[in-house]
Amino acid sequence: VVLTSESGSKPYDGTALTKPAVTVEEDGFVEGEVTDIRATGSVTYVSEGEVTNTITYTAEESFRADNYSIEKNEGKLSITASTEKVSVTIRGHKGTELYNGEEHKAEGYDVAISNPLYTEDDFTFSGTAEATGTNADTYEMGLAAGQFRNTNENFASVEFTVEDGSLTVSPRRVLLTSEGGSKQYDG
């Protein structure tokens, strides 16, 4: 009996690649002695590498291994990185404060991602998402695309677009009013 399972590969899409069909060649098993012949290999992520598409079967009570010469040709399954472009948009928070002599801060950023399979856990950030200032002025965070790096090997094309965050400290308005008046000359 020669049992052969399929090989296959596909780009990452978040679902497992399976090929459960098994081809039975040569004389085959005697009817009723073996059931549920299938391949159980499964691979979902690039990091799993090449997985053997293992062949299994259920031996019934009448099955005797000595009555067979069984050869298994087990295929290989793998996942390749998705080449579909993933767009990650980073928008730094913007803060506005009124000058009060104390230091103010704007920090953090929001993330929008074009592919639902890609998440914030799939990239790293090496900068500081923070702008601080005391005096009336605008202070930039300094966010840049080069500070973000894809760490998920399931995606080969990730593009980061960054809108920098900032803090604006507004000047205080002060109105000074002096009194007017008049009097008769008295030296």
Protein Blocks (a to p, Z undefined) as FASTA:
>chain_A
ZZdddddddddehiacddfbccdehjbpaehkaghiacfbdcfbfklopadddddddddf
klcfklpccddddddddddddfbdcdddddddddddddehiacddedjddddfblkbcfk
lpccfbdcddddfbdcdddehiafklpccfbfkbmbdcdddddddddddddddddddddd
ddddeZZ
